Amino acid sequence: MRIGIFVETYFPYVSGVSISIESLRDALVQKGHEVYIITLKIEDYNYEEDPYLILLEGHPYPFKKLKSLKLGYTLHYKKNVKELKKYKFDIIHANTEFSVGTIGYQLARSTKVPIVYTYHTLYHTYVHYVANFAISFFKMIIIGRIKSWMKKVDEVIVPSNKVLNIVRDFKVTRDVNVIPTGIKLDRFLNYDVNIIEKNKKIYSLEDKKIMLFTGRLGQEKRIEELIDYFEVLNADFHDLVFLIVGFGAHDGVLKKIVENKGLGKKVIFTGEVSNSEIGNYYRMCDLFVSASNTETQGLTYFEALASNCVLLVKKDPSLEGVIEDGINGFFFENKNTFISKANHILKNDMSLIKAKASEVARNFSTEVFADRIIEVYKKALNNQKKR
C-alpha cells in the first residue's frame, strides 16, 4: 500500500506522537509498504533530507506557550490538496484533528480513498497552553471538534482503554479500534556501557542512586510534585539524585522551584536527549517516576519497562493491563504512598521486578503495532469497496 500519514509535528521535535509515527512508519516500510509523512515545516528546525517526508508551508500559532510545542497551522488548504494528489495514496492516516489533518481529510474525500484517524492527545486537558480564561468554553470547542472527526472518518484508532472510555464520555458511540503504540525494543534492549559511564561522569553520578523522569517538561506532567517528593526522600537518601531528561514550556518554572528549595546540586536537568541515546539514560536509573495523569498511553513507561527500570508512577487507567502493582512496577496515589514505595524500592533488591518489567514490554513491539494498524487499513479499504 501507498500510505500517507498526516501529523501536526514530527522529528526533530521529540514527542510521544512523533515517536509513535516514526515507529509505525519504519515497521510498515519493513513490511513492504510505501509510507509518506506529511507535516508542517516549523521555523528554526533543520529537517533531514528524506524523499518520504513532505513538508507543508506553515505558520506558528500566536500563543507563547504553544511555541515550545512547535505547533503551527497552514492556510493553504486547496493548494496543498492539489499538490498532494500526485502521490495517489491508497489510504490516508490522520494523526491530528487540526490543519494538517484537515488537508488529509479533504485529500481523502477528493480522491475517494479511505481515511483512518488516530486520537492521540487529550487536548481538552491542555487548554492552559492557549488561555487562562474561559477554560470550559475552549474545552467544549475542542471536544466538539474531536467528536466531529470521529463521525466523519472511516476508522478510528485510540491507544488505550482509558482513551476509549473518554471517547465514550464524549457520547461517541461508533466502533473504535484500541491499538497500543509500539516501541522499537532494540533501542532499549541494546545499550552501551561505555556511554552510560561517560554520562555518569558528565553529571557526576558515580556511586549515586538515580531517580529518573523522561519526557516533555509541561505543566500537565506534574513534575513539581515529583520534586516535592524527592525533597522528602533526599533527607534519608543522601546519595540520591533526581535526573530530569527532556525540555518544554515549564522548564524555567521547574528550575526556579529547584533553586528555591536549595536542591540545585541534587536535581539535574539534562535538556533534550536524542531518541537514539535515551535508552542509555534509562539504564542508569534505580527508579523511574511519573506523576502525570494526562497520558493517553505513556510511551515513556513502555520504554522504561523495556530498559529493566523499576517504575513508580501515578495510578492511571492508561496503565491497566500494563503495570501490575508490586509485580512489574509500582503505583502511587499520593505523597505518602510515593514515599513509602520509593523507600521500599531503594532499600531492597528489585531483580524480580526488573525481569517482569522487560517481559511485559515485549508485548508492545513495533511489529505487533504495525500488524494491527494494517488490519484497520484493510478493514477501511474493504468497507469502501462495499459502498
C-alpha positions as CSV (number, residue, x, y, z in Angstrom):
1,M,0.0,0.0,0.0
2,R,1.0,3.6,-0.5
3,I,0.2,5.3,2.8
4,G,0.0,9.0,3.6
5,I,0.5,9.7,7.4
6,F,-0.6,13.2,8.3
7,V,0.7,14.7,11.6
8,E,1.0,18.2,13.0
9,T,4.6,17.9,14.2
10,Y,7.4,15.4,13.5
11,F,11.1,15.0,14.2
12,P,13.3,16.7,15.0
13,Y,10.7,17.8,17.6
14,V,10.5,14.9,20.1
15,S,7.1,13.9,21.4
16,G,5.1,10.8,22.1
17,V,3.2,11.4,18.8
18,S,6.4,11.8,16.7
19,I,7.9,8.7,18.3
20,S,4.7,6.8,17.6
21,I,4.7,7.9,13.9
22,E,8.3,7.0,13.4
23,S,7.8,3.6,14.9
24,L,4.8,2.9,12.7
25,R,6.4,4.2,9.5
26,D,9.6,2.1,10.0
27,A,7.6,-1.0,10.8
28,L,5.3,-0.5,7.8
29,V,8.2,0.0,5.5
30,Q,9.8,-3.2,6.7
31,K,6.6,-5.0,5.7
32,G,6.9,-3.7,2.2
33,H,4.6,-0.6,2.2
34,E,5.4,2.8,0.8
35,V,4.9,5.4,3.6
36,Y,5.0,9.2,3.4
37,I,4.9,11.5,6.4
38,I,3.1,14.8,5.7
39,T,3.7,17.6,8.3
40,L,4.3,21.3,8.7
41,K,7.7,22.9,8.3
42,I,8.4,24.5,11.6
43,E,10.6,27.6,12.0
44,D,14.2,27.1,13.2
45,Y,14.2,23.3,12.6
46,N,16.6,21.5,10.4
47,Y,14.9,18.5,8.8
48,E,16.8,15.6,7.4
49,E,16.6,15.2,3.6
50,D,14.0,12.5,3.1
51,P,12.0,11.9,-0.1
52,Y,9.3,10.4,2.0
53,L,8.9,13.4,4.3
54,I,6.6,16.1,2.8
55,L,6.8,19.5,4.5
56,L,3.9,21.9,4.1
57,E,4.3,25.6,4.5
58,G,3.1,26.7,7.9
59,H,2.8,29.5,10.4
60,P,3.3,29.3,14.2
61,Y,0.3,29.8,16.4
62,P,0.2,33.2,18.1
63,F,0.3,31.7,21.6
64,K,3.6,31.9,23.5
65,K,3.2,28.5,25.3
66,L,2.5,26.7,22.1
67,K,5.8,27.8,20.6
68,S,7.6,25.3,22.8
69,L,5.4,22.5,21.4
70,K,6.4,23.5,17.8
71,L,2.8,23.6,16.7
72,G,1.6,25.6,13.7
73,Y,-1.1,25.8,11.1
74,T,-1.5,26.3,7.4
75,L,-3.9,28.4,5.4
76,H,-3.1,26.8,2.0
77,Y,-5.7,24.0,2.0
78,K,-6.7,23.9,-1.7
79,K,-3.1,24.3,-2.9
80,N,-1.8,21.5,-0.6
81,V,-4.6,19.1,-1.5
82,K,-4.0,19.8,-5.2
83,E,-0.2,19.1,-4.9
84,L,-0.7,16.0,-2.8
85,K,-3.0,14.3,-5.3
86,K,0.0,13.3,-7.4
87,Y,1.1,10.8,-4.7
88,K,-2.0,8.7,-5.3
89,F,-2.3,7.3,-1.8
90,D,-4.2,4.1,-1.2
91,I,-5.1,5.2,2.3
92,I,-4.7,8.3,4.5
93,H,-3.9,8.1,8.2
94,A,-4.6,11.3,10.0
95,N,-2.9,11.7,13.4
96,T,-4.2,15.3,14.1
97,E,-7.6,17.0,14.1
98,F,-6.2,20.4,13.0
99,S,-4.9,21.9,9.9
100,V,-2.7,19.1,8.6
101,G,-5.4,16.6,9.4
102,T,-7.9,18.7,7.6
103,I,-5.8,18.6,4.5
104,G,-5.6,14.8,4.8
105,Y,-9.3,14.6,5.2
106,Q,-10.0,16.9,2.1
107,L,-7.5,14.9,0.1
108,A,-9.1,11.6,1.1
109,R,-12.6,12.7,0.1
110,S,-11.5,14.4,-3.1
111,T,-9.5,11.3,-4.2
112,K,-12.1,8.8,-2.8
113,V,-9.7,6.9,-0.6
114,P,-10.4,5.9,3.0
115,I,-9.2,7.9,5.9
116,V,-8.2,6.4,9.3
117,Y,-7.9,8.7,12.3
118,T,-5.8,8.1,15.5
119,Y,-6.9,10.2,18.5
120,H,-3.5,10.6,20.3
121,T,-3.8,13.6,22.6
122,L,-6.3,14.7,25.3
123,Y,-6.3,18.3,24.0
124,H,-9.1,19.3,26.4
125,T,-6.6,18.9,29.2
126,Y,-4.1,21.2,27.5
127,V,-6.2,24.3,27.3
128,H,-3.8,26.2,29.6
129,Y,-1.4,26.4,26.6
130,V,-3.8,28.6,24.8
131,A,-5.6,30.6,27.5
132,N,-6.1,31.1,31.2
133,F,-9.7,32.2,30.8
134,A,-12.9,30.7,29.6
135,I,-11.4,27.2,30.1
136,S,-14.8,25.4,29.9
137,F,-15.6,27.2,26.6
138,F,-12.3,26.2,25.0
139,K,-12.7,22.6,26.2
140,M,-16.2,22.5,24.7
141,I,-14.9,23.6,21.3
142,I,-12.1,21.1,21.4
143,I,-14.3,18.2,22.4
144,G,-16.8,19.2,19.7
145,R,-14.1,19.1,17.1
146,I,-12.9,15.6,18.2
147,K,-16.5,14.3,18.0
148,S,-16.9,15.7,14.6
149,W,-13.7,14.0,13.4
150,M,-14.8,10.7,14.8
151,K,-18.1,10.9,13.0
152,K,-16.8,11.6,9.5
153,V,-13.7,9.4,9.2
154,D,-13.8,5.7,8.1
155,E,-12.0,4.2,11.0
156,V,-10.9,5.5,14.5
157,I,-8.0,4.3,16.5
158,V,-7.2,5.1,20.1
159,P,-4.1,3.9,22.0
160,S,-5.7,2.6,25.3
161,N,-8.9,1.7,27.0
162,K,-8.5,4.9,29.0
163,V,-8.9,6.9,25.8
164,L,-11.8,4.7,24.7
165,N,-13.6,5.5,27.9
166,I,-13.0,9.2,27.4
167,V,-14.4,8.9,23.9
168,R,-17.5,7.2,25.2
169,D,-17.9,10.1,27.7
170,F,-17.9,12.4,24.7
171,K,-21.0,10.4,23.6
172,V,-19.3,8.9,20.6
173,T,-20.9,5.5,20.0
174,R,-19.3,4.3,16.8
175,D,-16.8,1.4,16.7
176,V,-13.3,2.3,17.8
177,N,-10.1,0.3,17.5
178,V,-7.9,0.1,20.6
179,I,-4.3,-0.3,19.5
180,P,-1.4,0.4,21.9
181,T,1.5,2.2,20.2
182,G,4.6,0.0,19.7
183,I,8.2,0.9,20.6
184,K,11.5,-0.1,19.0
185,L,12.5,-2.6,21.6
186,D,16.1,-3.0,20.3
187,R,16.7,0.7,21.1
188,F,16.1,-0.2,24.8
189,L,17.3,-3.8,25.0
190,N,20.7,-2.8,23.5
191,Y,22.7,-0.3,25.4
192,D,26.3,0.9,25.6
193,V,28.0,0.6,29.0
194,N,30.8,3.0,27.9
195,I,28.2,5.7,27.1
196,I,26.4,5.1,30.4
197,E,29.7,5.5,32.3
198,K,30.5,8.6,30.3
199,N,27.1,10.2,31.1
200,K,27.6,9.4,34.8
201,K,30.9,11.3,34.8
202,I,29.4,14.2,32.9
203,Y,26.6,14.6,35.5
204,S,28.8,13.5,38.5
205,L,26.5,10.5,39.1
206,E,29.2,7.9,40.0
207,D,28.2,6.0,43.2
208,K,24.8,7.7,43.2
209,K,21.3,6.4,43.3
210,I,19.3,7.9,40.4
211,M,15.6,8.8,40.3
212,L,14.6,9.5,36.7
213,F,11.9,11.4,34.8
214,T,11.9,11.5,31.0
215,G,9.5,13.4,28.8
216,R,8.3,16.9,27.9
217,L,8.5,19.4,30.7
218,G,4.9,20.6,30.6
219,Q,2.7,21.8,33.4
220,E,0.4,18.8,32.9
221,K,3.2,16.4,33.7
222,R,3.2,17.5,37.4
223,I,6.9,17.4,37.7
224,E,6.9,19.9,40.6
225,E,5.0,17.2,42.6
226,L,7.9,14.8,41.9
227,I,10.4,17.5,43.1
228,D,8.5,17.8,46.3
229,Y,8.6,14.1,46.9
230,F,12.3,14.0,46.0
231,E,13.0,16.7,48.7
232,V,11.5,14.3,51.3
233,L,13.5,11.3,50.1
234,N,16.7,13.3,49.9
235,A,16.6,13.7,53.7
236,D,17.0,9.9,54.1
237,F,18.9,9.1,50.9
238,H,21.9,11.5,50.7
239,D,23.3,9.7,47.7
240,L,20.0,10.1,45.7
241,V,19.8,12.5,42.8
242,F,16.8,13.3,40.5
243,L,17.7,13.3,36.8
244,I,15.1,15.2,34.7
245,V,15.6,14.4,30.9
246,G,13.6,16.5,28.5
247,F,12.6,20.0,27.7
248,G,9.4,22.1,27.4
249,A,7.5,25.2,28.3
250,H,7.6,24.5,32.1
251,D,11.4,24.2,32.2
252,G,12.1,27.7,33.7
253,V,9.4,27.3,36.4
254,L,10.8,23.9,37.5
255,K,14.4,25.2,37.7
256,K,13.2,28.1,39.8
257,I,11.4,25.7,42.2
258,V,14.6,23.6,42.5
259,E,16.7,26.7,43.1
260,N,14.3,28.0,45.8
261,K,14.4,24.6,47.6
262,G,18.2,24.6,47.5
263,L,18.3,21.4,45.5
264,G,20.4,22.7,42.6
265,K,23.1,20.1,43.1
266,K,20.7,17.2,43.6
267,V,18.1,17.8,40.8
268,I,19.8,17.7,37.3
269,F,18.2,19.0,34.1
270,T,19.8,17.4,31.0
271,G,17.7,19.1,28.4
272,E,16.6,17.3,25.3
273,V,18.2,13.9,24.6
274,S,18.0,12.3,21.2
275,N,15.9,9.2,20.6
276,S,19.0,7.1,19.8
277,E,20.6,8.0,23.1
278,I,17.6,7.8,25.5
279,G,17.9,4.1,26.2
280,N,21.3,4.7,27.9
281,Y,19.7,7.2,30.3
282,Y,17.0,4.7,31.3
283,R,19.7,2.1,32.1
284,M,21.3,4.5,34.6
285,C,18.4,4.8,36.9
286,D,17.4,3.0,40.1
287,L,13.9,4.4,39.9
288,F,11.7,5.7,37.1
289,V,9.0,8.1,38.2
290,S,5.9,9.9,36.7
291,A,3.1,11.8,38.3
292,S,1.2,12.6,35.1
293,N,-2.5,11.6,34.7
294,T,-2.9,13.1,31.2
295,E,-1.2,10.3,29.3
296,T,-3.2,8.5,26.6
297,Q,-0.8,5.6,26.9
298,G,2.6,6.8,28.2
299,L,5.3,5.6,25.8
300,T,8.0,6.5,28.3
301,Y,6.5,3.9,30.6
302,F,7.0,1.2,27.9
303,E,10.5,2.5,27.2
304,A,11.3,2.3,31.0
305,L,9.9,-1.2,31.2
306,A,11.9,-2.4,28.2
307,S,15.0,-0.9,29.8
308,N,14.6,-3.0,33.0
309,C,13.7,0.0,35.1
310,V,11.7,-0.1,38.3
311,L,8.7,2.1,37.7
312,L,6.9,4.2,40.4
313,V,4.1,6.0,38.6
314,K,0.8,7.7,39.4
315,K,-2.0,5.2,39.2
316,D,-3.9,5.8,35.9
317,P,-6.4,4.0,33.7
318,S,-3.9,4.2,30.7
319,L,-1.7,1.6,32.5
320,E,-4.4,-1.0,33.1
321,G,-3.1,-4.4,31.9
322,V,0.4,-2.9,31.6
323,I,1.7,-2.4,35.2
324,E,0.8,-4.8,38.0
325,D,1.5,-3.2,41.3
326,G,4.3,-5.0,43.1
327,I,4.8,-7.4,40.2
328,N,6.4,-5.5,37.4
329,G,6.3,-2.0,38.8
330,F,4.6,0.1,41.4
331,F,1.7,2.6,41.5
332,F,1.3,5.5,43.9
333,E,-1.9,7.5,44.7
334,N,-0.5,10.3,46.9
335,K,2.6,11.6,48.6
336,N,2.5,9.0,51.4
337,T,2.3,6.1,49.1
338,F,5.1,7.5,46.9
339,I,7.5,8.0,49.8
340,S,6.6,4.5,51.2
341,K,7.1,2.7,48.0
342,A,10.2,4.7,47.0
343,N,11.8,3.7,50.3
344,H,10.9,0.1,49.6
345,I,12.4,0.2,46.1
346,L,15.6,1.9,47.2
347,K,16.3,-0.4,50.1
348,N,15.5,-3.7,48.6
349,D,16.7,-6.0,45.7
350,M,14.4,-5.3,42.7
351,S,15.8,-8.1,40.4
352,L,12.5,-9.9,40.0
353,I,10.6,-6.7,39.4
354,K,13.0,-5.7,36.6
355,A,12.8,-9.1,35.0
356,K,9.0,-8.9,34.9
357,A,9.2,-5.3,33.6
358,S,11.2,-6.2,30.5
359,E,8.9,-9.3,29.9
360,V,5.7,-7.2,29.6
361,A,7.4,-4.7,27.4
362,R,7.8,-7.3,24.6
363,N,4.0,-7.1,24.1
364,F,4.4,-3.6,22.7
365,S,6.8,-4.2,19.8
366,T,6.5,-2.1,16.6
367,E,5.9,-5.3,14.6
368,V,2.8,-6.1,16.6
369,F,1.7,-2.5,16.4
370,A,2.1,-2.3,12.6
371,D,0.2,-5.6,12.0
372,R,-2.8,-4.3,14.0
373,I,-2.7,-1.0,12.1
374,I,-2.6,-2.8,8.8
375,E,-5.7,-4.8,9.8
376,V,-7.5,-1.5,10.3
377,Y,-6.3,-0.2,6.9
378,K,-7.6,-3.3,5.3
379,K,-11.0,-3.0,7.0
380,A,-11.3,0.6,5.8
381,L,-10.4,-0.4,2.2
382,N,-12.8,-3.4,2.2
383,N,-15.7,-1.2,3.6
384,Q,-15.1,1.3,0.8
385,K,-15.4,-1.4,-1.8
386,K,-18.8,-2.4,-0.5
387,R,-20.2,1.1,-0.9
